[in-house]
């Protein structure tokens, strides 16, 4: 396995993880109206988007 393949697998896994954690935090916010959960959900969503954009850019290599 080449190093770039392992890197792509790790980045794809992190995208799935951060999207999942973001939606989990959003559901926590809807249940408890906790502002901290909303802030974390928003931040993790943008981190997932950033990793997704990065994943798409390294796909061309």
C-alpha distance matrix in Angstrom:
0.0 3.8 6.5 8.4 6.6 7.1 10.4 11.4 11.1 13.3 15.6 16.2 17.0 19.3 21.1 21.8 23.0 25.2 26.8 27.5 29.0 31.0 32.5 33.3 35.1 37.0 38.2 39.3 41.2 42.9 44.0 45.3 45.8 44.0 43.5 40.8 38.7 39.3 38.3 35.0 34.3 34.9 32.8 29.8 30.1 30.0 27.0 25.2 26.4 25.3 21.7 21.9 23.2 20.5 17.8 19.7 20.0 16.3 15.7 17.5 15.2
3.8 0.0 3.8 5.5 5.4 6.7 8.9 10.2 11.2 12.9 14.6 15.8 17.1 19.0 20.5 21.9 23.1 24.9 26.5 27.7 29.0 30.7 32.5 33.5 35.1 36.8 38.4 39.4 41.1 42.9 44.3 45.4 45.6 43.7 42.9 40.2 38.3 38.7 37.4 34.3 33.7 33.9 31.6 28.9 29.3 28.7 25.7 24.2 25.1 23.5 20.1 20.5 21.3 18.4 16.1 17.8 17.5 13.7 13.7 15.1 12.3
6.5 3.8 0.0 3.8 5.4 5.2 6.2 8.7 10.0 10.7 12.4 14.3 15.5 16.7 18.6 20.3 21.1 22.6 24.6 26.0 26.9 28.5 30.6 31.6 32.8 34.7 36.4 37.3 38.8 40.8 42.2 43.1 43.2 41.1 40.2 37.3 35.7 36.1 34.5 31.5 31.2 31.3 28.8 26.3 26.9 26.1 22.9 21.8 22.9 21.0 17.7 18.7 19.4 16.1 14.4 16.7 16.1 12.3 13.2 14.9 12.0
8.4 5.5 3.8 0.0 3.8 5.5 4.9 6.1 8.6 9.8 10.4 12.1 14.1 15.2 16.4 18.5 19.8 20.9 22.5 24.3 25.5 26.6 28.7 30.1 31.2 32.8 34.7 35.8 37.1 39.0 40.7 41.7 41.5 39.7 38.6 36.0 34.2 34.3 32.8 30.0 29.4 29.2 26.9 24.4 24.6 23.6 20.8 19.5 20.1 18.2 15.1 15.6 16.1 13.0 11.0 13.0 12.4 8.6 9.4 11.2 8.6
6.6 5.4 5.4 3.8 0.0 3.8 5.3 5.1 6.3 8.7 9.9 10.6 12.4 14.3 15.5 16.8 18.4 20.1 21.4 22.8 24.3 25.8 27.5 28.7 30.3 31.8 33.4 34.7 36.3 37.9 39.4 40.7 40.8 39.2 38.4 35.8 33.8 33.9 32.8 29.9 28.9 29.1 27.1 24.3 24.3 23.9 21.1 19.3 20.1 19.0 15.5 15.5 16.7 14.1 11.3 13.2 13.7 10.1 9.7 12.1 10.4
7.1 6.7 5.2 5.5 3.8 0.0 3.8 5.5 5.1 6.3 8.7 10.0 10.6 12.4 14.4 15.6 16.5 18.4 20.3 21.2 22.4 24.3 26.1 26.9 28.5 30.4 31.8 32.8 34.5 36.4 37.7 38.8 39.1 37.2 36.5 33.8 31.8 32.3 31.2 28.0 27.4 27.9 25.7 22.7 23.3 23.1 20.0 18.3 19.9 18.6 15.0 15.7 17.4 14.6 12.1 14.9 15.4 12.1 12.3 15.1 13.4
10.4 8.9 6.2 4.9 5.3 3.8 0.0 3.8 5.4 5.2 6.2 8.6 9.9 10.6 12.4 14.5 15.3 16.5 18.5 20.0 20.9 22.3 24.5 25.6 26.7 28.5 30.4 31.3 32.7 34.7 36.2 37.1 37.1 35.1 34.2 31.4 29.7 30.0 28.5 25.5 25.1 25.2 22.8 20.2 20.7 20.1 16.9 15.7 17.0 15.3 11.8 13.0 14.3 11.2 9.3 12.4 12.6 9.4 10.6 13.4 11.8
11.4 10.2 8.7 6.1 5.1 5.5 3.8 0.0 3.8 5.5 5.1 6.0 8.5 9.8 10.6 12.4 14.1 15.3 16.6 18.4 19.8 21.0 22.8 24.3 25.7 27.1 28.8 30.2 31.5 33.2 34.9 36.1 36.0 34.4 33.5 31.1 29.0 29.0 27.9 25.0 24.0 24.0 22.1 19.3 19.2 18.8 16.1 14.2 15.1 14.0 10.5 10.6 12.1 9.7 6.8 9.5 10.6 7.8 7.9 11.3 10.7
11.1 11.2 10.0 8.6 6.3 5.1 5.4 3.8 0.0 3.8 5.5 5.2 6.1 8.6 10.0 10.8 12.2 14.3 15.6 16.6 18.2 20.0 21.5 22.5 24.3 26.0 27.3 28.6 30.3 31.9 33.3 34.6 34.9 33.4 32.8 30.4 28.0 28.4 27.6 24.5 23.4 24.0 22.3 19.1 19.2 19.5 16.7 14.4 16.1 15.6 11.9 12.0 14.4 12.5 9.4 12.3 14.0 11.5 11.1 14.7 14.2
13.3 12.9 10.7 9.8 8.7 6.3 5.2 5.5 3.8 0.0 3.8 5.5 5.1 6.2 8.8 10.1 10.4 12.2 14.3 15.3 16.2 18.1 20.1 20.8 22.2 24.2 25.8 26.6 28.3 30.3 31.5 32.5 32.8 30.9 30.3 27.6 25.5 26.1 25.0 21.8 21.2 21.9 19.7 16.6 17.4 17.6 14.4 12.7 14.9 14.1 10.3 11.6 14.1 11.9 9.8 13.3 14.6 12.3 13.0 16.5 15.9
15.6 14.6 12.4 10.4 9.9 8.7 6.2 5.1 5.5 3.8 0.0 3.8 5.4 5.1 6.3 8.8 9.8 10.5 12.4 14.2 15.2 16.3 18.5 19.8 20.9 22.5 24.4 25.5 26.8 28.7 30.3 31.3 31.2 29.4 28.5 26.0 24.0 24.1 22.9 20.0 19.1 19.3 17.2 14.4 14.7 14.5 11.4 9.7 11.4 10.4 6.7 7.9 10.3 8.3 6.4 10.1 11.5 9.9 10.9 14.4 14.4
16.2 15.8 14.3 12.1 10.6 10.0 8.6 6.0 5.2 5.5 3.8 0.0 3.8 5.4 5.1 6.5 8.7 10.1 10.8 12.4 14.3 15.4 16.9 18.5 20.1 21.3 22.9 24.5 25.9 27.4 29.1 30.5 30.5 29.2 28.5 26.3 23.9 23.9 23.2 20.3 18.8 19.3 17.9 14.7 14.3 14.8 12.4 9.6 11.2 11.5 7.9 7.5 10.6 9.8 6.9 9.8 12.3 11.2 10.9 14.7 15.3
17.0 17.1 15.5 14.1 12.4 10.6 9.9 8.5 6.1 5.1 5.4 3.8 0.0 3.8 5.4 5.2 6.1 8.7 10.1 10.6 12.2 14.1 15.6 16.4 18.3 20.0 21.3 22.4 24.3 26.0 27.2 28.5 28.9 27.4 27.1 24.8 22.2 22.7 22.3 19.0 17.8 18.9 17.5 13.9 14.3 15.4 12.8 10.2 12.8 13.3 9.8 10.2 13.6 12.8 10.4 13.5 15.8 14.6 14.6 18.3 18.7
19.3 19.0 16.7 15.2 14.3 12.4 10.6 9.8 8.6 6.2 5.1 5.4 3.8 0.0 3.8 5.4 4.9 6.0 8.4 9.7 10.3 11.9 14.1 15.0 16.1 18.0 19.8 20.7 22.2 24.2 25.6 26.5 26.6 24.9 24.2 21.7 19.5 19.9 19.1 15.9 15.0 15.9 14.1 10.6 11.5 12.4 9.3 7.4 10.5 10.6 7.4 8.9 12.2 11.3 10.1 13.4 15.3 14.6 15.4 18.9 19.3
21.1 20.5 18.6 16.4 15.5 14.4 12.4 10.6 10.0 8.8 6.3 5.1 5.4 3.8 0.0 3.8 5.5 5.3 6.1 8.5 9.9 10.5 12.4 14.1 15.4 16.5 18.4 19.9 21.1 22.7 24.5 25.8 25.6 24.2 23.4 21.4 19.0 18.8 18.2 15.4 13.7 14.2 13.0 9.7 9.3 10.2 8.1 4.9 7.5 8.6 5.9 6.0 9.7 9.9 8.7 11.3 13.8 13.8 14.2 17.7 18.8
21.8 21.9 20.3 18.5 16.8 15.6 14.5 12.4 10.8 10.1 8.8 6.5 5.2 5.4 3.8 0.0 3.8 5.6 5.3 6.1 8.5 9.9 10.8 12.2 14.3 15.4 16.6 18.3 20.0 21.3 22.8 24.4 24.7 23.6 23.4 21.5 18.6 18.7 18.9 15.9 13.8 15.1 14.6 10.9 10.5 12.5 10.9 7.6 10.2 12.1 9.7 9.2 13.0 13.5 11.7 14.0 16.9 16.8 16.5 20.2 21.4
23.0 23.1 21.1 19.8 18.4 16.5 15.3 14.1 12.2 10.4 9.8 8.7 6.1 4.9 5.5 3.8 0.0 3.8 5.6 5.2 6.1 8.5 10.1 10.4 12.2 14.2 15.4 16.4 18.3 20.1 21.2 22.4 22.9 21.4 21.4 19.1 16.3 17.0 17.0 13.7 12.2 14.1 13.2 9.4 10.2 12.5 10.3 8.0 11.6 12.9 10.7 11.4 15.0 15.1 13.9 16.7 19.2 18.8 19.2 22.8 23.6
25.2 24.9 22.6 20.9 20.1 18.4 16.5 15.3 14.3 12.2 10.5 10.1 8.7 6.0 5.3 5.6 3.8 0.0 3.8 5.4 5.0 5.9 8.6 9.7 10.4 12.1 14.2 15.0 16.3 18.3 19.9 20.8 20.7 19.1 18.6 16.4 13.8 14.1 13.7 10.5 9.1 10.5 9.4 5.6 6.6 8.8 6.9 5.2 8.8 10.3 9.0 10.1 13.4 13.9 13.6 16.1 18.3 18.6 19.4 22.8 23.8
26.8 26.5 24.6 22.5 21.4 20.3 18.5 16.6 15.6 14.3 12.4 10.8 10.1 8.4 6.1 5.3 5.6 3.8 0.0 3.8 5.5 5.0 6.3 8.6 9.9 10.5 12.4 14.2 15.3 16.6 18.6 20.1 19.9 19.0 18.5 17.0 14.1 13.7 14.1 11.5 8.9 10.1 10.3 7.0 5.9 8.9 8.5 5.7 8.3 11.0 10.3 10.0 13.3 14.7 14.1 15.9 18.6 19.4 19.6 22.9 24.5
27.5 27.7 26.0 24.3 22.8 21.2 20.0 18.4 16.6 15.3 14.2 12.4 10.6 9.7 8.5 6.1 5.2 5.4 3.8 0.0 3.8 5.4 5.3 6.1 8.7 9.9 10.7 12.3 14.3 15.5 16.7 18.5 19.0 18.2 18.5 16.9 13.6 14.0 15.0 12.1 9.6 12.0 12.5 9.0 8.9 12.3 11.7 9.2 12.1 14.6 13.5 13.4 16.8 18.0 17.0 19.0 21.9 22.3 22.2 25.7 27.1
29.0 29.0 26.9 25.5 24.3 22.4 20.9 19.8 18.2 16.2 15.2 14.3 12.2 10.3 9.9 8.5 6.1 5.0 5.5 3.8 0.0 3.8 5.5 5.0 6.2 8.6 9.9 10.4 12.3 14.3 15.3 16.4 16.9 15.4 15.7 13.7 10.5 11.6 12.2 9.0 7.3 10.3 10.3 7.0 8.3 11.6 10.7 9.5 12.8 14.8 14.0 14.8 18.0 18.8 18.4 20.8 23.2 23.6 24.1 27.6 28.7
31.0 30.7 28.5 26.6 25.8 24.3 22.3 21.0 20.0 18.1 16.3 15.4 14.1 11.9 10.5 9.9 8.5 5.9 5.0 5.4 3.8 0.0 3.8 5.4 5.2 6.2 8.7 9.8 10.6 12.5 14.4 15.4 15.1 14.0 13.6 12.2 9.1 8.9 9.7 7.2 4.3 6.9 7.8 5.2 5.4 9.0 9.3 8.5 10.9 13.3 13.5 14.0 16.8 18.2 18.3 20.2 22.5 23.5 24.1 27.3 28.8
32.5 32.5 30.6 28.7 27.5 26.1 24.5 22.8 21.5 20.1 18.5 16.9 15.6 14.1 12.4 10.8 10.1 8.6 6.3 5.3 5.5 3.8 0.0 3.8 5.4 4.9 6.2 8.5 9.7 10.5 12.4 14.3 14.4 14.1 14.4 13.8 10.2 9.8 11.8 10.0 6.6 9.2 11.1 8.9 8.0 11.8 12.7 11.1 13.1 16.0 16.1 15.9 18.8 20.6 20.2 21.7 24.5 25.6 25.7 28.9 30.7
33.3 33.5 31.6 30.1 28.7 26.9 25.6 24.3 22.5 20.8 19.8 18.5 16.4 15.0 14.1 12.2 10.4 9.7 8.6 6.1 5.0 5.4 3.8 0.0 3.8 5.4 5.2 6.2 8.7 10.0 10.7 12.4 13.3 12.7 13.9 12.8 9.0 10.1 12.3 10.0 7.6 11.1 12.5 10.3 10.7 14.4 14.6 13.4 16.0 18.5 18.2 18.5 21.6 23.0 22.6 24.5 27.1 27.8 28.1 31.5 32.9
35.1 35.1 32.8 31.2 30.3 28.5 26.7 25.7 24.3 22.2 20.9 20.1 18.3 16.1 15.4 14.3 12.2 10.4 9.9 8.7 6.2 5.2 5.4 3.8 0.0 3.8 5.4 4.9 6.2 8.7 9.9 10.5 10.7 9.5 10.2 9.0 5.3 6.5 8.7 6.7 4.9 8.6 10.2 8.9 9.9 13.2 13.7 13.5 15.9 18.1 18.4 19.2 21.8 23.2 23.4 25.3 27.6 28.6 29.2 32.5 33.9
37.0 36.8 34.7 32.8 31.8 30.4 28.5 27.1 26.0 24.2 22.5 21.3 20.0 18.0 16.5 15.4 14.2 12.1 10.5 9.9 8.6 6.2 4.9 5.4 3.8 0.0 3.8 5.4 5.0 6.3 8.8 10.1 9.5 9.6 10.0 10.2 6.7 5.9 9.0 8.4 5.5 8.1 10.9 10.2 9.8 13.2 14.7 14.2 15.8 18.5 19.3 19.4 21.9 23.8 24.1 25.5 27.9 29.3 29.7 32.8 34.6
38.2 38.4 36.4 34.7 33.4 31.8 30.4 28.8 27.3 25.8 24.4 22.9 21.3 19.8 18.4 16.6 15.4 14.2 12.4 10.7 9.9 8.7 6.2 5.2 5.4 3.8 0.0 3.8 5.3 5.0 6.3 8.7 9.5 10.3 11.9 12.3 8.7 8.9 12.3 11.5 9.0 11.9 14.5 13.4 13.1 16.6 17.8 16.9 18.8 21.6 22.0 22.0 24.7 26.6 26.4 27.9 30.6 31.7 31.9 35.1 36.9
39.3 39.4 37.3 35.8 34.7 32.8 31.3 30.2 28.6 26.6 25.5 24.5 22.4 20.7 19.9 18.3 16.4 15.0 14.2 12.3 10.4 9.8 8.5 6.2 4.9 5.4 3.8 0.0 3.8 5.5 5.2 6.2 7.7 7.5 9.9 9.9 6.5 8.1 11.3 10.4 9.2 12.4 14.5 13.7 14.4 17.7 18.5 18.3 20.5 22.9 23.2 23.8 26.5 28.0 28.1 29.9 32.3 33.3 33.8 37.0 38.5
41.2 41.1 38.8 37.1 36.3 34.5 32.7 31.5 30.3 28.3 26.8 25.9 24.3 22.2 21.1 20.0 18.3 16.3 15.3 14.3 12.3 10.6 9.7 8.7 6.2 5.0 5.3 3.8 0.0 3.8 5.4 5.3 4.7 5.2 6.9 8.1 5.4 5.6 9.2 9.7 8.5 10.9 13.5 13.7 14.0 16.9 18.4 18.6 20.2 22.6 23.6 24.1 26.4 28.2 28.7 30.2 32.5 33.8 34.5 37.5 39.2
42.9 42.9 40.8 39.0 37.9 36.4 34.7 33.2 31.9 30.3 28.7 27.4 26.0 24.2 22.7 21.3 20.1 18.3 16.6 15.5 14.3 12.5 10.5 10.0 8.7 6.3 5.0 5.5 3.8 0.0 3.8 5.8 5.6 8.0 9.9 11.8 9.1 8.6 12.4 13.1 11.2 13.3 16.3 16.3 15.9 19.0 20.8 20.5 21.8 24.6 25.6 25.6 27.9 30.0 30.3 31.5 34.0 35.5 35.8 38.8 40.7
44.0 44.3 42.2 40.7 39.4 37.7 36.2 34.9 33.3 31.5 30.3 29.1 27.2 25.6 24.5 22.8 21.2 19.9 18.6 16.7 15.3 14.4 12.4 10.7 9.9 8.8 6.3 5.2 5.4 3.8 0.0 3.8 6.1 8.2 11.3 12.7 10.2 11.0 14.6 14.8 13.4 16.1 18.7 18.4 18.6 21.8 23.1 22.8 24.6 27.2 27.9 28.0 30.6 32.5 32.5 34.0 36.6 37.8 38.1 41.3 43.0
45.3 45.4 43.1 41.7 40.7 38.8 37.1 36.1 34.6 32.5 31.3 30.5 28.5 26.5 25.8 24.4 22.4 20.8 20.1 18.5 16.4 15.4 14.3 12.4 10.5 10.1 8.7 6.2 5.3 5.8 3.8 0.0 3.8 5.3 8.8 10.4 8.9 10.2 13.4 13.9 13.5 16.1 18.3 18.5 19.3 22.1 23.4 23.6 25.5 27.8 28.6 29.2 31.6 33.3 33.7 35.4 37.7 38.9 39.5 42.6 44.2
45.8 45.6 43.2 41.5 40.8 39.1 37.1 36.0 34.9 32.8 31.2 30.5 28.9 26.6 25.6 24.7 22.9 20.7 19.9 19.0 16.9 15.1 14.4 13.3 10.7 9.5 9.5 7.7 4.7 5.6 6.1 3.8 0.0 3.8 6.2 8.9 8.1 8.1 11.2 12.8 12.4 14.1 16.7 17.6 18.0 20.5 22.2 22.8 24.2 26.4 27.7 28.3 30.3 32.2 33.0 34.4 36.5 38.1 38.8 41.7 43.4
44.0 43.7 41.1 39.7 39.2 37.2 35.1 34.4 33.4 30.9 29.4 29.2 27.4 24.9 24.2 23.6 21.4 19.1 19.0 18.2 15.4 14.0 14.1 12.7 9.5 9.6 10.3 7.5 5.2 8.0 8.2 5.3 3.8 0.0 3.8 5.5 5.5 6.7 9.0 10.2 10.9 12.9 14.7 15.7 16.9 19.1 20.3 21.4 23.1 24.9 26.1 27.2 29.2 30.7 31.6 33.4 35.3 36.6 37.7 40.6 42.0
43.5 42.9 40.2 38.6 38.4 36.5 34.2 33.5 32.8 30.3 28.5 28.5 27.1 24.2 23.4 23.4 21.4 18.6 18.5 18.5 15.7 13.6 14.4 13.9 10.2 10.0 11.9 9.9 6.9 9.9 11.3 8.8 6.2 3.8 0.0 3.8 5.4 5.1 6.3 8.7 9.8 10.7 12.4 14.2 15.3 16.9 18.5 20.0 21.3 22.8 24.5 25.7 27.3 28.8 30.2 31.8 33.4 34.9 36.2 39.0 40.4
40.8 40.2 37.3 36.0 35.8 33.8 31.4 31.1 30.4 27.6 26.0 26.3 24.8 21.7 21.4 21.5 19.1 16.4 17.0 16.9 13.7 12.2 13.8 12.8 9.0 10.2 12.3 9.9 8.1 11.8 12.7 10.4 8.9 5.5 3.8 0.0 3.8 5.4 5.1 6.2 8.5 9.9 10.6 12.1 14.1 15.6 16.4 18.2 20.0 21.1 22.4 24.1 25.8 26.9 28.2 30.3 31.7 32.9 34.4 37.2 38.3
38.7 38.3 35.7 34.2 33.8 31.8 29.7 29.0 28.0 25.5 24.0 23.9 22.2 19.5 19.0 18.6 16.3 13.8 14.1 13.6 10.5 9.1 10.2 9.0 5.3 6.7 8.7 6.5 5.4 9.1 10.2 8.9 8.1 5.5 5.4 3.8 0.0 3.8 5.5 5.1 6.0 8.6 9.9 10.4 12.0 14.3 15.1 16.2 18.2 19.8 20.8 22.1 24.2 25.5 26.4 28.3 30.2 31.3 32.4 35.4 36.7
39.3 38.7 36.1 34.3 33.9 32.3 30.0 29.0 28.4 26.1 24.1 23.9 22.7 19.9 18.8 18.7 17.0 14.1 13.7 14.0 11.6 8.9 9.8 10.1 6.5 5.9 8.9 8.1 5.6 8.6 11.0 10.2 8.1 6.7 5.1 5.4 3.8 0.0 3.8 5.4 5.0 6.2 8.6 9.9 10.5 12.5 14.3 15.3 16.6 18.5 20.0 21.0 22.7 24.4 25.5 27.1 28.9 30.4 31.5 34.3 35.9
38.3 37.4 34.5 32.8 32.8 31.2 28.5 27.9 27.6 25.0 22.9 23.2 22.3 19.1 18.2 18.9 17.0 13.7 14.1 15.0 12.2 9.7 11.8 12.3 8.7 9.0 12.3 11.3 9.2 12.4 14.6 13.4 11.2 9.0 6.3 5.1 5.5 3.8 0.0 3.8 5.4 5.2 6.2 8.6 9.9 10.9 12.4 14.3 15.5 16.7 18.5 19.9 21.3 22.7 24.3 26.0 27.3 28.9 30.4 33.0 34.3
35.0 34.3 31.5 30.0 29.9 28.0 25.5 25.0 24.5 21.8 20.0 20.3 19.0 15.9 15.4 15.9 13.7 10.5 11.5 12.1 9.0 7.2 10.0 10.0 6.7 8.4 11.5 10.4 9.7 13.1 14.8 13.9 12.8 10.2 8.7 6.2 5.1 5.4 3.8 0.0 3.8 5.4 5.1 6.0 8.4 9.9 10.4 12.1 14.1 15.2 16.3 18.0 19.9 20.8 22.1 24.2 25.7 26.8 28.3 31.1 32.2
34.3 33.7 31.2 29.4 28.9 27.4 25.1 24.0 23.4 21.2 19.1 18.8 17.8 15.0 13.7 13.8 12.2 9.1 8.9 9.6 7.3 4.3 6.6 7.6 4.9 5.5 9.0 9.2 8.5 11.2 13.4 13.5 12.4 10.9 9.8 8.5 6.0 5.0 5.4 3.8 0.0 3.8 5.5 5.3 6.0 8.7 9.9 10.5 12.3 14.2 15.3 16.3 18.4 19.9 20.7 22.5 24.4 25.7 26.8 29.7 31.2
34.9 33.9 31.3 29.2 29.1 27.9 25.2 24.0 24.0 21.9 19.3 19.3 18.9 15.9 14.2 15.1 14.1 10.5 10.1 12.0 10.3 6.9 9.2 11.1 8.6 8.1 11.9 12.4 10.9 13.3 16.1 16.1 14.1 12.9 10.7 9.9 8.6 6.2 5.2 5.4 3.8 0.0 3.8 5.6 5.1 6.4 8.7 10.0 10.7 12.4 14.4 15.3 16.7 18.5 19.9 21.2 22.8 24.6 25.8 28.4 30.1
32.8 31.6 28.8 26.9 27.1 25.7 22.8 22.1 22.3 19.7 17.2 17.9 17.5 14.1 13.0 14.6 13.2 9.4 10.3 12.5 10.3 7.8 11.1 12.5 10.2 10.9 14.5 14.5 13.5 16.3 18.7 18.3 16.7 14.7 12.4 10.6 9.9 8.6 6.2 5.1 5.5 3.8 0.0 3.8 5.4 5.3 6.2 8.7 9.9 10.6 12.4 14.2 15.4 16.5 18.3 20.1 21.2 22.7 24.4 26.9 28.2
29.8 28.9 26.3 24.4 24.3 22.7 20.2 19.3 19.1 16.6 14.4 14.7 13.9 10.6 9.7 10.9 9.4 5.6 7.0 9.0 7.0 5.2 8.9 10.3 8.9 10.2 13.4 13.7 13.7 16.3 18.4 18.5 17.6 15.7 14.2 12.1 10.4 9.9 8.6 6.0 5.3 5.6 3.8 0.0 3.8 5.4 4.9 6.1 8.6 9.7 10.4 12.1 14.2 15.1 16.1 18.3 19.9 20.9 22.3 25.2 26.4
30.1 29.3 26.9 24.6 24.3 23.3 20.7 19.2 19.2 17.4 14.7 14.3 14.3 11.5 9.3 10.5 10.2 6.6 5.9 8.9 8.3 5.4 8.0 10.7 9.9 9.8 13.1 14.4 14.0 15.9 18.6 19.3 18.0 16.9 15.3 14.1 12.0 10.5 9.9 8.4 6.0 5.1 5.4 3.8 0.0 3.8 5.4 5.1 6.3 8.7 10.0 10.5 12.4 14.2 15.1 16.6 18.5 20.1 21.0 23.8 25.5
30.0 28.7 26.1 23.6 23.9 23.1 20.1 18.8 19.5 17.6 14.5 14.8 15.4 12.4 10.2 12.5 12.5 8.8 8.9 12.3 11.6 9.0 11.8 14.4 13.2 13.2 16.6 17.7 16.9 19.0 21.8 22.1 20.5 19.1 16.9 15.6 14.3 12.5 10.9 9.9 8.7 6.4 5.3 5.4 3.8 0.0 3.8 5.3 4.9 6.1 8.6 9.6 10.4 12.2 14.0 15.2 16.5 18.4 19.9 22.2 23.8
27.0 25.7 22.9 20.8 21.1 20.0 16.9 16.1 16.7 14.4 11.4 12.4 12.8 9.3 8.1 10.9 10.3 6.9 8.5 11.7 10.7 9.3 12.7 14.6 13.7 14.7 17.8 18.5 18.4 20.8 23.1 23.4 22.2 20.3 18.5 16.4 15.1 14.3 12.4 10.4 9.9 8.7 6.2 4.9 5.4 3.8 0.0 3.8 5.4 5.0 6.2 8.5 9.9 10.5 12.1 14.3 15.4 16.5 18.3 20.9 22.0
25.2 24.2 21.8 19.5 19.3 18.3 15.7 14.2 14.4 12.7 9.7 9.6 10.2 7.4 4.9 7.6 8.0 5.2 5.7 9.2 9.5 8.5 11.1 13.4 13.5 14.2 16.9 18.3 18.6 20.5 22.8 23.6 22.8 21.4 20.0 18.2 16.2 15.3 14.3 12.1 10.5 10.0 8.7 6.1 5.1 5.3 3.8 0.0 3.8 5.4 5.1 6.0 8.6 9.7 10.2 12.3 14.2 15.3 16.3 19.3 20.7
26.4 25.1 22.9 20.1 20.1 19.9 17.0 15.1 16.1 14.9 11.4 11.2 12.8 10.5 7.5 10.2 11.6 8.8 8.3 12.1 12.8 10.9 13.1 16.0 15.9 15.8 18.8 20.5 20.2 21.8 24.6 25.5 24.2 23.1 21.3 20.0 18.2 16.6 15.5 14.1 12.3 10.7 9.9 8.6 6.3 4.9 5.4 3.8 0.0 3.8 5.5 4.9 6.2 8.5 9.7 10.6 12.4 14.4 15.3 17.8 19.7
25.3 23.5 21.0 18.2 19.0 18.6 15.3 14.0 15.6 14.1 10.4 11.5 13.3 10.6 8.6 12.1 12.9 10.3 11.0 14.6 14.8 13.3 16.0 18.5 18.1 18.5 21.6 22.9 22.6 24.6 27.2 27.8 26.4 24.9 22.8 21.1 19.8 18.5 16.7 15.2 14.2 12.4 10.6 9.7 8.7 6.1 5.0 5.4 3.8 0.0 3.8 5.4 5.2 6.2 8.5 10.0 10.7 12.5 14.3 16.5 17.9
21.7 20.1 17.7 15.1 15.5 15.0 11.8 10.5 11.9 10.3 6.7 7.9 9.8 7.4 5.9 9.7 10.7 9.0 10.3 13.5 14.0 13.5 16.1 18.2 18.4 19.3 22.0 23.2 23.6 25.6 27.9 28.6 27.7 26.1 24.5 22.4 20.8 20.0 18.5 16.3 15.3 14.4 12.4 10.4 10.0 8.6 6.2 5.1 5.5 3.8 0.0 3.8 5.5 4.9 6.0 8.6 9.8 10.5 12.2 14.9 16.0
21.9 20.5 18.7 15.6 15.5 15.7 13.0 10.6 12.0 11.6 7.9 7.5 10.2 8.9 6.0 9.2 11.4 10.1 10.0 13.4 14.8 14.0 15.9 18.5 19.2 19.4 22.0 23.8 24.1 25.6 28.0 29.2 28.3 27.2 25.7 24.1 22.1 21.0 19.9 18.0 16.3 15.3 14.2 12.1 10.5 9.6 8.5 6.0 4.9 5.4 3.8 0.0 3.8 5.3 5.0 6.3 8.7 10.0 10.6 13.4 15.2
23.2 21.3 19.4 16.1 16.7 17.4 14.3 12.1 14.4 14.1 10.3 10.6 13.6 12.2 9.7 13.0 15.0 13.4 13.3 16.8 18.0 16.8 18.8 21.6 21.8 21.9 24.7 26.5 26.4 27.9 30.6 31.6 30.3 29.2 27.3 25.8 24.2 22.7 21.3 19.9 18.4 16.7 15.4 14.2 12.4 10.4 9.9 8.6 6.2 5.2 5.5 3.8 0.0 3.8 5.4 5.2 6.3 8.9 10.0 11.9 13.9
20.5 18.4 16.1 13.0 14.1 14.6 11.2 9.7 12.5 11.9 8.3 9.8 12.8 11.3 9.9 13.5 15.1 13.9 14.7 18.0 18.8 18.2 20.6 23.0 23.2 23.8 26.6 28.0 28.2 30.0 32.5 33.3 32.2 30.7 28.8 26.9 25.5 24.4 22.7 20.8 19.9 18.5 16.5 15.1 14.2 12.2 10.5 9.7 8.5 6.2 4.9 5.3 3.8 0.0 3.8 5.4 5.1 6.3 8.6 10.7 11.7
17.8 16.1 14.4 11.0 11.3 12.1 9.3 6.8 9.4 9.8 6.4 6.9 10.4 10.1 8.7 11.7 13.9 13.6 14.1 17.0 18.4 18.3 20.2 22.6 23.4 24.1 26.4 28.1 28.7 30.3 32.5 33.7 33.0 31.6 30.2 28.2 26.4 25.5 24.3 22.1 20.7 19.9 18.3 16.1 15.1 14.0 12.1 10.2 9.7 8.5 6.0 5.0 5.4 3.8 0.0 3.8 5.4 5.3 6.2 9.3 10.5
19.7 17.8 16.7 13.0 13.2 14.9 12.4 9.5 12.3 13.3 10.1 9.8 13.5 13.4 11.3 14.0 16.7 16.1 15.9 19.0 20.8 20.2 21.7 24.5 25.3 25.5 27.9 29.9 30.2 31.5 34.0 35.4 34.4 33.4 31.8 30.3 28.3 27.1 26.0 24.2 22.5 21.2 20.1 18.3 16.6 15.2 14.3 12.3 10.6 10.0 8.6 6.3 5.2 5.4 3.8 0.0 3.8 5.6 5.1 7.4 9.8
20.0 17.5 16.1 12.4 13.7 15.4 12.6 10.6 14.0 14.6 11.5 12.3 15.8 15.3 13.8 16.9 19.2 18.3 18.6 21.9 23.2 22.5 24.5 27.1 27.6 27.9 30.6 32.3 32.5 34.0 36.6 37.7 36.5 35.3 33.4 31.7 30.2 28.9 27.3 25.7 24.4 22.8 21.2 19.9 18.5 16.5 15.4 14.2 12.4 10.7 9.8 8.7 6.3 5.1 5.4 3.8 0.0 3.8 5.4 6.0 7.9
16.3 13.7 12.3 8.6 10.1 12.1 9.4 7.8 11.5 12.3 9.9 11.2 14.6 14.6 13.8 16.8 18.8 18.6 19.4 22.3 23.6 23.5 25.6 27.8 28.6 29.3 31.7 33.3 33.8 35.5 37.8 38.9 38.1 36.6 34.9 32.9 31.3 30.4 28.9 26.8 25.7 24.6 22.7 20.9 20.1 18.4 16.5 15.3 14.4 12.5 10.5 10.0 8.9 6.3 5.3 5.6 3.8 0.0 3.8 5.3 5.5
15.7 13.7 13.2 9.4 9.7 12.3 10.6 7.9 11.1 13.0 10.9 10.9 14.6 15.4 14.2 16.5 19.2 19.4 19.6 22.2 24.1 24.1 25.7 28.1 29.2 29.7 31.9 33.8 34.5 35.8 38.1 39.5 38.8 37.7 36.2 34.4 32.4 31.5 30.4 28.3 26.8 25.8 24.4 22.3 21.0 19.9 18.3 16.3 15.3 14.3 12.2 10.6 10.0 8.6 6.2 5.1 5.4 3.8 0.0 3.8 5.5
17.5 15.1 14.9 11.2 12.1 15.1 13.4 11.3 14.7 16.5 14.4 14.7 18.3 18.9 17.7 20.2 22.8 22.8 22.9 25.7 27.6 27.3 28.9 31.5 32.5 32.8 35.1 37.0 37.5 38.8 41.3 42.6 41.7 40.6 39.0 37.2 35.4 34.3 33.0 31.1 29.7 28.4 26.9 25.2 23.8 22.2 20.9 19.3 17.8 16.5 14.9 13.4 11.9 10.7 9.3 7.4 6.0 5.3 3.8 0.0 3.8
15.2 12.3 12.0 8.6 10.4 13.4 11.8 10.7 14.2 15.9 14.4 15.3 18.7 19.3 18.8 21.4 23.6 23.8 24.5 27.1 28.7 28.8 30.7 32.9 33.9 34.6 36.9 38.5 39.2 40.7 43.0 44.2 43.4 42.0 40.4 38.3 36.7 35.9 34.3 32.2 31.2 30.1 28.2 26.4 25.5 23.8 22.0 20.7 19.7 17.9 16.0 15.2 13.9 11.7 10.5 9.8 7.9 5.5 5.5 3.8 0.0
